[in-house]
Amino acid sequence: MNEPTLYERLGGYDAICAVADELLPRLINDGQLGRFWSHRGEDGLEREKQLLINFLADASGGPMYYTGRDMATTHRGMGIDQADWQIFIEHLQATLSAMQVPEPEAAAVVGFIQSTRDEIVE
């Protein structure tokens, strides 16, 4: 018998959407990180949210494909430093906690997000 994927253990598409709905406002309203979204219109924010959902679903073993650009290309030139990254990770962990994601699944999500750090932080 196959073990359930992380996507399934997280609760599938609706649960991942709920995480994105909770995480993005935290990031946008953060005093340090908000600058990365200050130039985005509503349509751009919605597109970014859908890309985040697709990325999380794909990376967690779900049936969706992430068709956005790779992390290095997407974030090149944004000036994301280690302090920004740490704040982002803290918001991610707080979001997963607020959504009552069990610790093993939360650790797995943070782990695959952490694996993108070197592509994002300048």
A tleap script that builds the chain and sets N, CA, C and O, in Angstrom:
source leaprc.protein.ff14SB
mol = sequence {
  NMET ASN GLU PRO THR LEU TYR GLU ARG LEU
  GLY GLY TYR ASP ALA ILE CYS ALA VAL ALA
  ASP GLU LEU LEU PRO ARG LEU ILE ASN ASP
  GLY GLN LEU GLY ARG PHE TRP SER HIE ARG
  GLY GLU ASP GLY LEU GLU ARG GLU LYS GLN
  LEU LEU ILE ASN PHE LEU ALA ASP ALA SER
  GLY GLY PRO MET TYR TYR THR GLY ARG ASP
  MET ALA THR THR HIE ARG GLY MET GLY ILE
  ASP GLN ALA ASP TRP GLN ILE PHE ILE GLU
  HIE LEU GLN ALA THR LEU SER ALA MET GLN
  VAL PRO GLU PRO GLU ALA ALA ALA VAL VAL
  GLY PHE ILE GLN SER THR ARG ASP GLU ILE
  VAL CGLU
}
set mol.1.N position { 0.827 -1.175 0.000 }
set mol.1.CA position { 0.000 0.000 0.000 }
set mol.1.C position { 0.880 1.251 0.000 }
set mol.1.O position { 1.885 1.307 0.710 }
set mol.2.N position { 0.512 2.230 -0.777 }
set mol.2.CA position { 1.287 3.458 -0.867 }
set mol.2.C position { 0.981 4.394 0.286 }
set mol.2.O position { -0.160 4.532 0.728 }
set mol.3.N position { 2.042 5.030 0.756 }
set mol.3.CA position { 1.884 6.059 1.783 }
set mol.3.C position { 1.228 7.290 1.152 }
set mol.3.O position { 1.489 7.589 -0.013 }
set mol.4.N position { 0.391 8.001 1.887 }
set mol.4.CA position { -0.188 9.237 1.341 }
set mol.4.C position { 0.908 10.274 1.089 }
set mol.4.O position { 1.874 10.368 1.846 }
set mol.5.N position { 0.746 11.035 0.035 }
set mol.5.CA position { 1.707 12.101 -0.266 }
set mol.5.C position { 1.573 13.216 0.755 }
set mol.5.O position { 0.585 13.296 1.485 }
set mol.6.N position { 2.574 14.067 0.794 }
set mol.6.CA position { 2.499 15.243 1.656 }
set mol.6.C position { 1.282 16.080 1.266 }
set mol.6.O position { 0.590 16.608 2.136 }
set mol.7.N position { 1.021 16.203 -0.017 }
set mol.7.CA position { -0.152 16.927 -0.513 }
set mol.7.C position { -1.425 16.381 0.139 }
set mol.7.O position { -2.260 17.152 0.612 }
set mol.8.N position { -1.569 15.079 0.164 }
set mol.8.CA position { -2.750 14.447 0.776 }
set mol.8.C position { -2.760 14.666 2.281 }
set mol.8.O position { -3.808 14.955 2.860 }
set mol.9.N position { -1.598 14.530 2.922 }
set mol.9.CA position { -1.524 14.712 4.376 }
set mol.9.C position { -1.812 16.153 4.785 }
set mol.9.O position { -2.296 16.403 5.889 }
set mol.10.N position { -1.514 17.101 3.894 }
set mol.10.CA position { -1.814 18.505 4.173 }
set mol.10.C position { -3.294 18.815 4.025 }
set mol.10.O position { -3.770 19.816 4.561 }
set mol.11.N position { -4.023 17.983 3.312 }
set mol.11.CA position { -5.450 18.206 3.110 }
set mol.11.C position { -5.814 18.558 1.685 }
set mol.11.O position { -6.957 18.925 1.411 }
set mol.12.N position { -4.855 18.453 0.766 }
set mol.12.CA position { -5.142 18.684 -0.644 }
set mol.12.C position { -5.221 20.147 -1.029 }
set mol.12.O position { -4.747 21.031 -0.315 }
set mol.13.N position { -5.828 20.371 -2.168 }
set mol.13.CA position { -5.866 21.689 -2.798 }
set mol.13.C position { -6.486 22.754 -1.897 }
set mol.13.O position { -5.925 23.839 -1.747 }
set mol.14.N position { -7.624 22.459 -1.303 }
set mol.14.CA position { -8.305 23.464 -0.478 }
set mol.14.C position { -7.449 23.891 0.712 }
set mol.14.O position { -7.424 25.068 1.071 }
set mol.15.N position { -6.758 22.948 1.314 }
set mol.15.CA position { -5.905 23.274 2.458 }
set mol.15.C position { -4.709 24.115 2.019 }
set mol.15.O position { -4.308 25.037 2.729 }
set mol.16.N position { -4.143 23.808 0.865 }
set mol.16.CA position { -3.017 24.590 0.358 }
set mol.16.C position { -3.480 26.000 0.001 }
set mol.16.O position { -2.760 26.967 0.247 }
set mol.17.N position { -4.665 26.124 -0.572 }
set mol.17.CA position { -5.228 27.461 -0.847 }
set mol.17.C position { -5.401 28.249 0.443 }
set mol.17.O position { -5.119 29.447 0.487 }
set mol.18.N position { -5.860 27.584 1.483 }
set mol.18.CA position { -6.055 28.257 2.771 }
set mol.18.C position { -4.723 28.747 3.331 }
set mol.18.O position { -4.654 29.837 3.900 }
set mol.19.N position { -3.668 27.956 3.175 }
set mol.19.CA position { -2.340 28.378 3.630 }
set mol.19.C position { -1.902 29.613 2.842 }
set mol.19.O position { -1.411 30.575 3.433 }
set mol.20.N position { -2.069 29.601 1.533 }
set mol.20.CA position { -1.690 30.752 0.701 }
set mol.20.C position { -2.502 31.983 1.096 }
set mol.20.O position { -1.965 33.089 1.154 }
set mol.21.N position { -3.795 31.794 1.367 }
set mol.21.CA position { -4.657 32.907 1.774 }
set mol.21.C position { -4.226 33.515 3.103 }
set mol.21.O position { -4.431 34.706 3.338 }
set mol.22.N position { -3.639 32.715 3.958 }
set mol.22.CA position { -3.156 33.181 5.259 }
set mol.22.C position { -1.741 33.762 5.145 }
set mol.22.O position { -1.432 34.773 5.775 }
set mol.23.N position { -0.896 33.128 4.352 }
set mol.23.CA position { 0.512 33.526 4.273 }
set mol.23.C position { 0.718 34.839 3.525 }
set mol.23.O position { 1.422 35.720 4.019 }
set mol.24.N position { 0.131 34.985 2.369 }
set mol.24.CA position { 0.407 36.176 1.562 }
set mol.24.C position { 0.082 37.489 2.276 }
set mol.24.O position { 0.903 38.405 2.227 }
set mol.25.N position { -1.064 37.629 2.932 }
set mol.25.CA position { -1.293 38.891 3.665 }
set mol.25.C position { -0.257 39.145 4.754 }
set mol.25.O position { 0.109 40.294 5.002 }
set mol.26.N position { 0.211 38.100 5.397 }
set mol.26.CA position { 1.263 38.269 6.415 }
set mol.26.C position { 2.505 38.882 5.771 }
set mol.26.O position { 3.106 39.807 6.318 }
set mol.27.N position { 2.880 38.362 4.615 }
set mol.27.CA position { 4.079 38.840 3.934 }
set mol.27.C position { 3.893 40.264 3.418 }
set mol.27.O position { 4.760 41.119 3.594 }
set mol.28.N position { 2.759 40.503 2.784 }
set mol.28.CA position { 2.472 41.807 2.195 }
set mol.28.C position { 2.426 42.894 3.258 }
set mol.28.O position { 2.862 44.018 3.010 }
set mol.29.N position { 1.908 42.578 4.429 }
set mol.29.CA position { 1.755 43.559 5.497 }
set mol.29.C position { 2.957 43.643 6.437 }
set mol.29.O position { 2.946 44.425 7.388 }
set mol.30.N position { 3.977 42.856 6.181 }
set mol.30.CA position { 5.181 42.897 7.005 }
set mol.30.C position { 5.963 44.178 6.684 }
set mol.30.O position { 6.132 44.533 5.518 }
set mol.31.N position { 6.429 44.856 7.718 }
set mol.31.CA position { 7.142 46.113 7.540 }
set mol.31.C position { 8.400 46.003 6.700 }
set mol.31.O position { 8.762 46.960 6.016 }
set mol.32.N position { 9.067 44.877 6.731 }
set mol.32.CA position { 10.289 44.702 5.940 }
set mol.32.C position { 9.997 44.059 4.587 }
set mol.32.O position { 10.558 44.476 3.574 }
set mol.33.N position { 9.134 43.057 4.558 }
set mol.33.CA position { 8.902 42.314 3.327 }
set mol.33.C position { 7.878 42.960 2.403 }
set mol.33.O position { 7.855 42.660 1.209 }
set mol.34.N position { 7.042 43.828 2.923 }
set mol.34.CA position { 5.977 44.428 2.130 }
set mol.34.C position { 6.466 45.135 0.877 }
set mol.34.O position { 5.716 45.285 -0.088 }
set mol.35.N position { 7.720 45.569 0.887 }
set mol.35.CA position { 8.259 46.282 -0.275 }
set mol.35.C position { 8.250 45.426 -1.539 }
set mol.35.O position { 8.211 45.956 -2.649 }
set mol.36.N position { 8.286 44.124 -1.374 }
set mol.36.CA position { 8.307 43.244 -2.540 }
set mol.36.C position { 6.947 43.184 -3.252 }
set mol.36.O position { 6.862 42.728 -4.393 }
set mol.37.N position { 5.901 43.636 -2.587 }
set mol.37.CA position { 4.559 43.611 -3.180 }
set mol.37.C position { 3.987 45.007 -3.399 }
set mol.37.O position { 2.886 45.137 -3.934 }
set mol.38.N position { 4.695 46.034 -3.006 }
set mol.38.CA position { 4.144 47.388 -3.044 }
set mol.38.C position { 3.818 47.856 -4.463 }
set mol.38.O position { 2.980 48.742 -4.630 }
set mol.39.N position { 4.431 47.309 -5.446 }
set mol.39.CA position { 4.208 47.718 -6.836 }
set mol.39.C position { 3.202 46.832 -7.571 }
set mol.39.O position { 2.944 47.040 -8.757 }
set mol.40.N position { 2.641 45.862 -6.885 }
set mol.40.CA position { 1.765 44.884 -7.537 }
set mol.40.C position { 0.311 45.323 -7.462 }
set mol.40.O position { -0.172 45.771 -6.422 }
set mol.41.N position { -0.371 45.183 -8.591 }
set mol.41.CA position { -1.800 45.424 -8.618 }
set mol.41.C position { -2.547 44.184 -8.157 }
set mol.41.O position { -1.944 43.135 -7.929 }
set mol.42.N position { -3.848 44.306 -8.021 }
set mol.42.CA position { -4.678 43.195 -7.542 }
set mol.42.C position { -4.537 41.953 -8.427 }
set mol.42.O position { -4.432 40.835 -7.920 }
set mol.43.N position { -4.536 42.151 -9.749 }
set mol.43.CA position { -4.408 41.029 -10.663 }
set mol.43.C position { -3.057 40.326 -10.495 }
set mol.43.O position { -2.977 39.098 -10.515 }
set mol.44.N position { -2.002 41.125 -10.332 }
set mol.44.CA position { -0.671 40.555 -10.127 }
set mol.44.C position { -0.584 39.760 -8.839 }
set mol.44.O position { 0.066 38.715 -8.793 }
set mol.45.N position { -1.236 40.249 -7.791 }
set mol.45.CA position { -1.245 39.529 -6.514 }
set mol.45.C position { -2.002 38.207 -6.641 }
set mol.45.O position { -1.579 37.190 -6.093 }
set mol.46.N position { -3.115 38.226 -7.362 }
set mol.46.CA position { -3.886 36.989 -7.559 }
set mol.46.C position { -3.083 35.972 -8.361 }
set mol.46.O position { -3.103 34.780 -8.056 }
set mol.47.N position { -2.376 36.446 -9.389 }
set mol.47.CA position { -1.537 35.549 -10.188 }
set mol.47.C position { -0.430 34.961 -9.324 }
set mol.47.O position { -0.147 33.765 -9.395 }
set mol.48.N position { 0.194 35.804 -8.510 }
set mol.48.CA position { 1.256 35.331 -7.633 }
set mol.48.C position { 0.728 34.295 -6.634 }
set mol.48.O position { 1.400 33.305 -6.345 }
set mol.49.N position { -0.474 34.532 -6.114 }
set mol.49.CA position { -1.063 33.562 -5.180 }
set mol.49.C position { -1.293 32.229 -5.880 }
set mol.49.O position { -1.012 31.175 -5.310 }
set mol.50.N position { -1.800 32.265 -7.108 }
set mol.50.CA position { -2.036 31.010 -7.828 }
set mol.50.C position { -0.726 30.286 -8.116 }
set mol.50.O position { -0.667 29.059 -8.035 }
set mol.51.N position { 0.322 31.030 -8.450 }
set mol.51.CA position { 1.629 30.404 -8.661 }
set mol.51.C position { 2.138 29.757 -7.373 }
set mol.51.O position { 2.708 28.666 -7.404 }
set mol.52.N position { 1.928 30.434 -6.240 }
set mol.52.CA position { 2.321 29.866 -4.946 }
set mol.52.C position { 1.547 28.578 -4.674 }
set mol.52.O position { 2.130 27.580 -4.251 }
set mol.53.N position { 0.249 28.598 -4.913 }
set mol.53.CA position { -0.566 27.400 -4.707 }
set mol.53.C position { -0.070 26.267 -5.594 }
set mol.53.O position { 0.095 25.139 -5.131 }
set mol.54.N position { 0.165 26.563 -6.858 }
set mol.54.CA position { 0.644 25.533 -7.779 }
set mol.54.C position { 2.000 24.992 -7.352 }
set mol.54.O position { 2.242 23.787 -7.418 }
set mol.55.N position { 2.891 25.891 -6.912 }
set mol.55.CA position { 4.214 25.465 -6.460 }
set mol.55.C position { 4.091 24.539 -5.256 }
set mol.55.O position { 4.694 23.466 -5.230 }
set mol.56.N position { 3.304 24.955 -4.251 }
set mol.56.CA position { 3.142 24.139 -3.044 }
set mol.56.C position { 2.491 22.790 -3.363 }
set mol.56.O position { 2.905 21.757 -2.836 }
set mol.57.N position { 1.476 22.803 -4.223 }
set mol.57.CA position { 0.801 21.555 -4.585 }
set mol.57.C position { 1.750 20.622 -5.324 }
set mol.57.O position { 1.805 19.428 -5.029 }
set mol.58.N position { 2.487 21.154 -6.271 }
set mol.58.CA position { 3.428 20.341 -7.042 }
set mol.58.C position { 4.541 19.805 -6.151 }
set mol.58.O position { 4.842 18.611 -6.179 }
set mol.59.N position { 5.151 20.684 -5.361 }
set mol.59.CA position { 6.276 20.289 -4.514 }
set mol.59.C position { 5.877 19.282 -3.440 }
set mol.59.O position { 6.722 18.534 -2.950 }
set mol.60.N position { 4.611 19.258 -3.074 }
set mol.60.CA position { 4.154 18.332 -2.028 }
set mol.60.C position { 3.584 17.031 -2.606 }
set mol.60.O position { 3.033 16.209 -1.874 }
set mol.61.N position { 3.720 16.857 -3.902 }
set mol.61.CA position { 3.282 15.598 -4.507 }
set mol.61.C position { 1.867 15.598 -5.020 }
set mol.61.O position { 1.297 14.537 -5.279 }
set mol.62.N position { 1.286 16.780 -5.173 }
set mol.62.CA position { -0.086 16.875 -5.661 }
set mol.62.C position { -0.179 16.752 -7.171 }
set mol.62.O position { 0.837 16.636 -7.856 }
set mol.63.N position { -1.400 16.779 -7.685 }
set mol.63.CA position { -1.628 16.558 -9.107 }
set mol.63.C position { -1.491 17.815 -9.972 }
set mol.63.O position { -1.894 17.804 -11.135 }
set mol.64.N position { -0.937 18.883 -9.430 }
set mol.64.CA position { -0.796 20.125 -10.191 }
set mol.64.C position { 0.648 20.276 -10.639 }
set mol.64.O position { 1.568 19.703 -10.056 }
set mol.65.N position { 0.817 21.062 -11.689 }
set mol.65.CA position { 2.153 21.376 -12.182 }
set mol.65.C position { 2.434 22.842 -11.948 }
set mol.65.O position { 1.592 23.702 -12.208 }
set mol.66.N position { 3.613 23.113 -11.459 }
set mol.66.CA position { 4.062 24.493 -11.319 }
set mol.66.C position { 4.657 24.889 -12.655 }
set mol.66.O position { 5.643 24.299 -13.096 }
set mol.67.N position { 4.072 25.876 -13.297 }
set mol.67.CA position { 4.529 26.296 -14.627 }
set mol.67.C position { 5.198 27.657 -14.586 }
set mol.67.O position { 5.502 28.233 -15.631 }
set mol.68.N position { 5.430 28.174 -13.392 }
set mol.68.CA position { 6.115 29.459 -13.273 }
set mol.68.C position { 7.602 29.308 -13.549 }
set mol.68.O position { 8.115 28.206 -13.742 }
set mol.69.N position { 8.261 30.423 -13.561 }
set mol.69.CA position { 9.707 30.418 -13.773 }
set mol.69.C position { 10.399 29.785 -12.570 }
set mol.69.O position { 9.823 29.683 -11.487 }
set mol.70.N position { 11.644 29.364 -12.780 }
set mol.70.CA position { 12.402 28.784 -11.673 }
set mol.70.C position { 12.665 29.862 -10.619 }
set mol.70.O position { 12.574 31.057 -10.902 }
set mol.71.N position { 12.984 29.431 -9.430 }
set mol.71.CA position { 13.124 30.346 -8.296 }
set mol.71.C position { 14.224 31.378 -8.515 }
set mol.71.O position { 14.055 32.541 -8.148 }
set mol.72.N position { 15.347 30.976 -9.106 }
set mol.72.CA position { 16.448 31.923 -9.322 }
set mol.72.C position { 16.032 33.034 -10.275 }
set mol.72.O position { 16.288 34.209 -10.012 }
set mol.73.N position { 15.399 32.674 -11.365 }
set mol.73.CA position { 14.957 33.675 -12.341 }
set mol.73.C position { 13.897 34.584 -11.747 }
set mol.73.O position { 13.954 35.802 -11.918 }
set mol.74.N position { 12.946 34.012 -11.061 }
set mol.74.CA position { 11.841 34.772 -10.488 }
set mol.74.C position { 12.318 35.816 -9.482 }
set mol.74.O position { 11.774 36.919 -9.432 }
set mol.75.N position { 13.318 35.483 -8.689 }
set mol.75.CA position { 13.729 36.354 -7.591 }
set mol.75.C position { 14.997 37.154 -7.868 }
set mol.75.O position { 15.395 37.976 -7.042 }
set mol.76.N position { 15.636 36.931 -9.008 }
set mol.76.CA position { 16.879 37.637 -9.345 }
set mol.76.C position { 16.639 39.151 -9.367 }
set mol.76.O position { 15.670 39.640 -9.948 }
set mol.77.N position { 17.546 39.867 -8.720 }
set mol.77.CA position { 17.484 41.325 -8.728 }
set mol.77.C position { 16.548 41.935 -7.699 }
set mol.77.O position { 16.450 43.159 -7.606 }
set mol.78.N position { 15.860 41.110 -6.926 }
set mol.78.CA position { 14.934 41.642 -5.928 }
set mol.78.C position { 15.645 42.116 -4.667 }
set mol.78.O position { 15.066 42.855 -3.871 }
set mol.79.N position { 16.878 41.705 -4.481 }
set mol.79.CA position { 17.622 42.123 -3.299 }
set mol.79.C position { 17.186 41.420 -2.031 }
set mol.79.O position { 17.248 41.997 -0.946 }
set mol.80.N position { 16.749 40.193 -2.158 }
set mol.80.CA position { 16.326 39.425 -0.978 }
set mol.80.C position { 17.578 38.985 -0.234 }
set mol.80.O position { 18.434 38.299 -0.793 }
set mol.81.N position { 17.679 39.384 1.031 }
set mol.81.CA position { 18.848 39.003 1.824 }
set mol.81.C position { 18.464 37.992 2.905 }
set mol.81.O position { 17.304 37.593 3.016 }
set mol.82.N position { 19.446 37.590 3.688 }
set mol.82.CA position { 19.224 36.572 4.709 }
set mol.82.C position { 18.191 37.024 5.740 }
set mol.82.O position { 17.397 36.210 6.214 }
set mol.83.N position { 18.191 38.300 6.091 }
set mol.83.CA position { 17.203 38.799 7.062 }
set mol.83.C position { 15.791 38.679 6.488 }
set mol.83.O position { 14.868 38.278 7.197 }
set mol.84.N position { 15.617 39.026 5.206 }
set mol.84.CA position { 14.310 38.878 4.559 }
set mol.84.C position { 13.883 37.416 4.574 }
set mol.84.O position { 12.736 37.095 4.885 }
set mol.85.N position { 14.817 36.542 4.236 }
set mol.85.CA position { 14.516 35.115 4.186 }
set mol.85.C position { 14.064 34.608 5.548 }
set mol.85.O position { 13.087 33.865 5.648 }
set mol.86.N position { 14.773 35.008 6.592 }
set mol.86.CA position { 14.426 34.540 7.938 }
set mol.86.C position { 13.026 35.014 8.336 }
set mol.86.O position { 12.263 34.257 8.937 }
set mol.87.N position { 12.689 36.251 8.007 }
set mol.87.CA position { 11.353 36.765 8.310 }
set mol.87.C position { 10.302 35.973 7.540 }
set mol.87.O position { 9.255 35.626 8.086 }
set mol.88.N position { 10.586 35.690 6.269 }
set mol.88.CA position { 9.672 34.884 5.463 }
set mol.88.C position { 9.442 33.514 6.100 }
set mol.88.O position { 8.301 33.063 6.210 }
set mol.89.N position { 10.512 32.860 6.514 }
set mol.89.CA position { 10.392 31.529 7.135 }
set mol.89.C position { 9.579 31.623 8.426 }
set mol.89.O position { 8.765 30.742 8.701 }
set mol.90.N position { 9.783 32.660 9.211 }
set mol.90.CA position { 9.000 32.842 10.439 }
set mol.90.C position { 7.516 33.006 10.120 }
set mol.90.O position { 6.668 32.452 10.820 }
set mol.91.N position { 7.198 33.760 9.077 }
set mol.91.CA position { 5.791 33.905 8.669 }
set mol.91.C position { 5.229 32.568 8.172 }
set mol.91.O position { 4.082 32.227 8.463 }
set mol.92.N position { 6.023 31.827 7.437 }
set mol.92.CA position { 5.576 30.515 6.966 }
set mol.92.C position { 5.275 29.609 8.152 }
set mol.92.O position { 4.221 28.975 8.196 }
set mol.93.N position { 6.189 29.544 9.108 }
set mol.93.CA position { 5.981 28.694 10.281 }
set mol.93.C position { 4.766 29.154 11.086 }
set mol.93.O position { 3.992 28.322 11.559 }
set mol.94.N position { 4.588 30.456 11.247 }
set mol.94.CA position { 3.429 30.983 11.982 }
set mol.94.C position { 2.134 30.638 11.252 }
set mol.94.O position { 1.126 30.314 11.879 }
set mol.95.N position { 2.170 30.711 9.926 }
set mol.95.CA position { 0.989 30.364 9.132 }
set mol.95.C position { 0.644 28.897 9.300 }
set mol.95.O position { -0.516 28.554 9.530 }
set mol.96.N position { 1.632 28.036 9.188 }
set mol.96.CA position { 1.381 26.598 9.336 }
set mol.96.C position { 0.859 26.284 10.732 }
set mol.96.O position { -0.010 25.427 10.897 }
set mol.97.N position { 1.384 26.972 11.728 }
set mol.97.CA position { 0.909 26.788 13.098 }
set mol.97.C position { -0.533 27.274 13.240 }
set mol.97.O position { -1.365 26.585 13.829 }
set mol.98.N position { -0.830 28.458 12.703 }
set mol.98.CA position { -2.185 29.009 12.776 }
set mol.98.C position { -3.193 28.114 12.066 }
set mol.98.O position { -4.355 28.032 12.463 }
set mol.99.N position { -2.737 27.445 11.012 }
set mol.99.CA position { -3.615 26.550 10.252 }
set mol.99.C position { -3.655 25.150 10.879 }
set mol.99.O position { -4.299 24.243 10.350 }
set mol.100.N position { -2.967 24.988 11.999 }
set mol.100.CA position { -2.922 23.733 12.750 }
set mol.100.C position { -2.408 22.561 11.905 }
set mol.100.O position { -2.904 21.439 12.002 }
set mol.101.N position { -1.403 22.853 11.076 }
set mol.101.CA position { -0.765 21.797 10.294 }
set mol.101.C position { 0.082 20.972 11.270 }
set mol.101.O position { 0.894 21.537 12.002 }
set mol.102.N position { -0.091 19.660 11.290 }
set mol.102.CA position { 0.694 18.824 12.200 }
set mol.102.C position { 2.200 19.002 11.978 }
set mol.102.O position { 2.643 19.274 10.862 }
set mol.103.N position { 2.969 18.846 13.039 }
set mol.103.CA position { 4.407 19.105 13.005 }
set mol.103.C position { 5.152 18.352 11.897 }
set mol.103.O position { 5.968 18.968 11.211 }
set mol.104.N position { 4.914 17.060 11.687 }
set mol.104.CA position { 5.679 16.386 10.619 }
set mol.104.C position { 5.434 17.005 9.240 }
set mol.104.O position { 6.364 17.143 8.445 }
set mol.105.N position { 4.202 17.370 8.962 }
set mol.105.CA position { 3.875 17.968 7.670 }
set mol.105.C position { 4.418 19.394 7.583 }
set mol.105.O position { 4.935 19.802 6.543 }
set mol.106.N position { 4.301 20.150 8.676 }
set mol.106.CA position { 4.846 21.512 8.691 }
set mol.106.C position { 6.353 21.482 8.461 }
set mol.106.O position { 6.881 22.291 7.697 }
set mol.107.N position { 7.045 20.559 9.114 }
set mol.107.CA position { 8.498 20.437 8.937 }
set mol.107.C position { 8.841 20.077 7.495 }
set mol.107.O position { 9.832 20.567 6.953 }
set mol.108.N position { 8.044 19.240 6.882 }
set mol.108.CA position { 8.291 18.867 5.479 }
set mol.108.C position { 8.099 20.066 4.558 }
set mol.108.O position { 8.881 20.262 3.629 }
set mol.109.N position { 7.066 20.870 4.807 }
set mol.109.CA position { 6.828 22.068 3.990 }
set mol.109.C position { 7.994 23.037 4.164 }
set mol.109.O position { 8.549 23.519 3.177 }
set mol.110.N position { 8.367 23.324 5.396 }
set mol.110.CA position { 9.484 24.236 5.643 }
set mol.110.C position { 10.758 23.676 5.010 }
set mol.110.O position { 11.572 24.434 4.482 }
set mol.111.N position { 10.931 22.377 5.058 }
set mol.111.CA position { 12.107 21.754 4.460 }
set mol.111.C position { 12.195 21.967 2.965 }
set mol.111.O position { 13.258 22.321 2.454 }
set mol.112.N position { 11.082 21.756 2.241 }
set mol.112.CA position { 11.201 21.942 0.795 }
set mol.112.C position { 11.259 23.417 0.429 }
set mol.112.O position { 11.812 23.764 -0.614 }
set mol.113.N position { 10.706 24.289 1.252 }
set mol.113.CA position { 10.864 25.723 1.007 }
set mol.113.C position { 12.316 26.134 1.279 }
set mol.113.O position { 12.904 26.899 0.515 }
set mol.114.N position { 12.883 25.622 2.368 }
set mol.114.CA position { 14.287 25.929 2.695 }
set mol.114.C position { 15.220 25.475 1.571 }
set mol.114.O position { 16.270 26.082 1.357 }
set mol.115.N position { 14.851 24.427 0.861 }
set mol.115.CA position { 15.711 23.925 -0.218 }
set mol.115.C position { 15.829 24.923 -1.374 }
set mol.115.O position { 16.700 24.766 -2.229 }
set mol.116.N position { 14.974 25.940 -1.414 }
set mol.116.CA position { 15.034 26.951 -2.468 }
set mol.116.C position { 15.828 28.182 -2.052 }
set mol.116.O position { 16.018 29.095 -2.855 }
set mol.117.N position { 16.284 28.216 -0.833 }
set mol.117.CA position { 16.953 29.404 -0.279 }
set mol.117.C position { 18.094 29.906 -1.153 }
set mol.117.O position { 18.157 31.097 -1.455 }
set mol.118.N position { 18.994 29.024 -1.563 }
set mol.118.CA position { 20.164 29.463 -2.319 }
set mol.118.C position { 19.804 30.029 -3.686 }
set mol.118.O position { 20.583 30.783 -4.269 }
set mol.119.N position { 18.642 29.678 -4.198 }
set mol.119.CA position { 18.189 30.231 -5.473 }
set mol.119.C position { 17.541 31.604 -5.305 }
set mol.119.O position { 17.409 32.352 -6.274 }
set mol.120.N position { 17.140 31.936 -4.084 }
set mol.120.CA position { 16.354 33.152 -3.838 }
set mol.120.C position { 17.165 34.248 -3.153 }
set mol.120.O position { 17.079 35.412 -3.543 }
set mol.121.N position { 17.947 33.894 -2.142 }
set mol.121.CA position { 18.695 34.883 -1.370 }
set mol.121.C position { 19.933 35.309 -2.151 }
set mol.121.O position { 20.694 34.476 -2.643 }
set mol.122.N position { 20.119 36.622 -2.254 }
set mol.122.CA position { 21.282 37.158 -2.984 }
set mol.122.C position { 22.444 37.394 -2.064 }
set mol.122.O position { 23.502 37.841 -2.508 }
savepdb mol mol.pdb
quit
